[in-house]
């Protein structure tokens, strides 16, 4: 990743819609990682162009993240991205296959998030350049099939393209672990949520900062509550709250109450995160305070020294073992 995109730290910030705008992505790029802008279905082509211009200001590689299940209705958004041609675009969650070739023809590296080795093989067969192995401990949407390290090992054996590890990576130790396993880098979300550059309101950040390692839940109730048309196979991990405690396990009953969408939206607008979701992974328990994006990237960059230290110690032990008694 560092060679391919000219970045200093093999970290890509997850394209978190509603949080990761152009200003945020630029901060990640300026700190030495690869910042991503997250898109939903509300953003116009003009907004995309404006945010891409902000992300590009540091003069380094950046990316844009798209939700594949929304793309059939967002032709203008896709056309704008092809014109802009950011170095990296992620297409995830849904039928992304028809959009891969047009983006690659524009000179864009295409990534997709996967949750099983079978999905990884299919992605490569579909022309995807980079696979993001997202484990079940990751925040936001994805599969709940297996944890990051198990998934990463299986995917590295299944495909030959660059693989990024996602889910549970919050420190230099976590990045060192996945790099040592063979990942090309890490796809990181949760540690950035409470940063000063995050687009989240303070009340939402506080939910992440207060969460412990066991305080998240993988569920579909927030999507049902807001009336979002996410594919059913992709639930999401968020900080537990009163809404999830009430409705998790009662999804069928919840889906029969369409009027809840209005009240859920009102709660979100009011900053009521006892109801609305604060999407976050299990690594929320490792996020101890509001920091800058640069601080987070710097901590992740500590993986390099950890790996060098391990190499030095291993060589020292090997040399000592070879000396005659």
N, C-alpha and C positions, 0 to 999 in steps of 0.2 A: 504493500500500500504506500509506503514512504517513497519508493522509487517510482511507482506508476503515477502517483498524483503529486509528487513533489512536496509532501508534508513531512513534518518533523516527528510526529507521534502517530503511531498506527491506530488512530481512534477516529471513528465516524460518529457524529452525534445523530441520534435517531430523529427522523423527521416527524416530530410530534405536533400534530395539528392543533392550532390554538395557542401554542407555546413557542414553537420554533419559527420565528419570522426571519426576515433578511438580516436584521440587526443582530439577532442571536447567532445566526449562522456565521456572520462576519466575525463575531467575537471568538467563536471556536476556531475559525481559520487563522485569525491573528495570533491565537495562542499556540498554533502548530498542528492542530487537528484538521479534519475535514468537516465543515459545518453543513447541515442540511436544513432546507426550508420545508416545512410540512404543509401540505395542501389538503383541504376538504372540498366540499361541493359548493361552498359559498363564495369562493375566491374567483374574481374575474380575471380575464387575461391581462388586463391592465395592472391589477394587483400583483399578479405573478411576475410581470416584467419589472415592476418597481422593487419588489422584494429581491429578485435576482440581482438587480443592479446594486442593492445594498450588500448582499452576500459577496458580491465580486469585488467590493472596494479594497479589501486587503491585497488583491492581486494574486490570490491563491485559489487552488481548486475548491469548489463547493458543489453541493448537490441539491436536488429537489425530490421530495417523496410524494408519490401518488398512490391513491387507493384504487386498485384495479376495478373493484365492483362499481365504482362511481363513473369511471371513464367513458362508458358509452354515451352518457349525457353531457360530457364536458369536452366536446371537440375543440372549442376555442382555447381552453386551457392547454390541451395537448399541442395544438398548433403553435401556441406561444412558446412552449418549452422547446419544441423542435427548432424554432427560430433562434431562441436564446442559446441553445446547445450548451447547457452546463456540463461540466466534465462527468458528473455522475447523476443518474436518475434511478430511483427505486420504484418498482411496480410490485405491489403486494396485495394479497387478499382478494382473490377473485380471478376472473379469466383474463390474465395479463398477456397471454400469448400473442394476440393480434397486434399488440402495440410494441413488441420487442423490436422487430425488424425496422419499422419507421424511425425509431429512436436511434438505433445503431447506424442506420444510413445517414443520420445527421452527425455522426461522429461521437455519439454519447455512449459511455459505459453504462450498461444496464445491470442493476442488481434486483434481487427479489428475496423476501423473507420466507423461510420455509420452516416446517416443524417436524418433518420426518425425512429419513434418507430417500424414500421414494420420491418425495416432492423435490429434493435436491437433484436427483437424476433427471426428473422431468424438466426442471428448470434449465439444466444444461442442454438437454435435447431441444429445448425451445429457443436456444440461442442466447440465454442469459449469460453475462460475463462474470458476475460475482454473486455468490450465494451467501445469504445471511442465515446462519443456523441459530434460530431463536428458541431458547429453552423455555420451559414452563414457568420458571421463576421470573421471567421478564415482565416488565410493566406494560400496560396497554394491551392491544389486541394481538392475538396469535393462537396457536394451538396449545393444548395442555397435555401433549402426548408424552414428553420426556424432558428431563432436566438438561441444562446446557451442556455439561461436560459429557454426558452419555451421548447426546445428539451430535455434538461436535466430533467425537471420535468416529461415530458411524458415518457421518457425512464426509469426513476427510478420507475415509476408505472408499466411499462411494463415487466421488467426483474428483476431477483433476484441476478444476478452476480454483481461483482464490476463494477462500471461505473466511467470512467474518463471524466471530462468535458474539451472540447477544443473549443477555439475561444474567443478572447477578454480578456483573462486572462493575465494580465501583471504586476500586483502588489499584495501585500499582501491582499489588499481589495478584489480583484477579486478572489483570492484563498479562502479567508474566506467565500465569498458569496457562492461558489459552494460546499465547505465543509459543510456549514450550511444547504444547500439544501439536502445533502445526498450523494454527490459524494465521491468516495474513494480517489480522488486526481485530479490533473489537468495535461493536456497534453499541453505543452507550446512551441510555436515556435517563434513568432515574436519578443519577447523581447531579444531572443538570437542572432538574425540575425546580429546585429552590434557589437557583442562582439569581444574582441581582439582575442579570440580563434576561431572565425568563419572562415570557409574556403572561404567565399565570398571575392572578390576583393574590395578594398576600395571604388571604384566608386559605386558599388552596395550597399554597406553599407550606403553611403552618401544619396542615394535615400530614404532609410528607415528613416534615421535620419532627413531628411528634410520634411517628410510627416506629414500632419495633420490628424486629426481624420476622415476627409471626403475625403481624397486624394487617396483612393483605389477603385478598380473596380473589380467586379466579371465578368469574361469574358472567352471566348474560343479563342480569337484572337491570343494570344501568342502561344498556342499549334498548331493552324493552321499555324501560321507564321513559326514555326520551323519544321513543318511536323511531329509532335509527334502524335502517334496513341492512345492518351488517349481516353477512352470511352466517347462518346458525352455527357453523363449525368453528367460527372464530369468536370465542368469548374474550374477556379482557380481565387483566389483573389490576386491582385498585385497592386503596386503603379501605378497610372495613368501616362502615358507618351505620347509622340507624336504618337507612333504606336497605342496604344489603342484608343486614341482620334480620329485617322483617321479611324480605322477599326471596332471598336465596333459597333455592329448593322448592319454590312456589311459582316457578316461571310461567307455567300454563295459566295459573290463576291471574297472574299479573298481566299477561298478554290479553286477557279478556276485559281489561280496564283501560280502554284507549284514552279516556279523559285525563289519565295520569300524565300524559305527555305535556300538557299545558302547565300543570302544577310543577312538574319536574323542571321545565324550562324556566318557570318563575323562580324556583329555588336556586337554580344556577345563576340567574341574573342577579339575585339578591345576595349571592355569596354564601348560600346555605349549603355547606358541604357535609351536613348531617344527612342530606338527601342527595345532592349532586355528587358525581364521582370525582375523586382525586386519583387519576390513574398513576400507578406506581408499582414497581417490582419489589421483590423481597429485599433487595439491597437498600430499600428506604431506611431500614434499620441501621445502615452504615452511614447515612447522611446526617451529620450532627449539627450543621449550622448553615446559615445563608452565606454563600461564598461567591466569588466571581467565577466566570467560566474559565479564566486563565488559571485560577487556583486548582480547579478540578482537573484540567488537562495536565498541569504540572504534577499533581499527585499521581495521575495515571502514568506519566512519563517515568516515574520511579521504577517501573517494570524493567527498564534497561539496566539499571544498576543491580537490581535483584538477579537478573539473568547473568550479568557479568560476574557477580559474586559467586553464583552457583558454579559457573564455568571455572573460575579461579580455584575454588575449593575442590572441585572434582579433579582438576589437573594436579593440584598439590597432593591430594590423597593418592592419585595414581603414581606420581613421581616418588612419593615416600614409600609406597608399596614395592617399587622396583629396586630400591636401594638395597645393597647387600647387608645382611645382619652384621 
